Amino acid sequence: MLPLALLALAAPAVAKDKTPPPAAVAPLVASVDGLPIGAIPKQDLPPKGCAAYLWTRGPSQALIAMAIADPATIRLTIDGKVQDFALATQNGAGGYGFSHTAEYKGGDVTATLDLTIATDSNLAGGARIGDATLRIDRPGRDTLVVPAGGLIGCA
């Protein structure tokens, strides 16, 4: 009788083990095309305003940045860590809540984003970023300049 009782007690534990594991999250790419920046994970549109999504023009065409118009921030992966940086200065009209040139800062990182925004009749609620450069400056390290392109999407 004792083995049957142990089996009955173990049954709920066995049933719990049969639940599927949570979906795996793709690991972040710590370095894109050998550069000291990484890819950012898939990003949703902000609840209001617009966001600029930027992909490298290199072989991997990785999503490397998302800039949000309001609040004005940029999301990057530096040293394997996804980080948000606040807008420090901006210059020139770009459209959709973005400037032609925007400088974002946080800690010892300065990220400068230059955008050329083009409206596209095939895009509803957004625009095309035909040419962009992302420059990252950190004291004591080389300056990094990455050519990019992308899209602007608006909520």
LINVEN-V451424 format. One line per field, one symbol per residue. phi: phi as a letter, one per 20 degrees, with the letter a starting at -180 (. if undefined). burial: b if it has 9 or more other ideal C-beta (glycine too) atoms within 8 Angstrom, else e. A space follows every 50 residues. Layout:
phi: ???
burial: ???
This chain:
phi: .fffffffffgffffffeffffgfefffefbdlmeecdfdfgcefffbmc cddcdfeegelefdbcddfbffbcdcdclmcfcdcefdbbbnedolndef ccddcaledcddddcdecfbfedemabddfcbcddcdcgmcffdcdfbbr cdccf
burial: eeeeeeeeeeeeeeeeeeeeeeeeeeebbebbbebebbbbeebeebeebb bbbbbbebebebbbbbbbbeebbbbbbbeeebbebbbeebeeebebebbb bbbbbeeebbbbbbbbbeeeeebeebbbbeebbbbbbeeeeeebebbbbb bbbbb
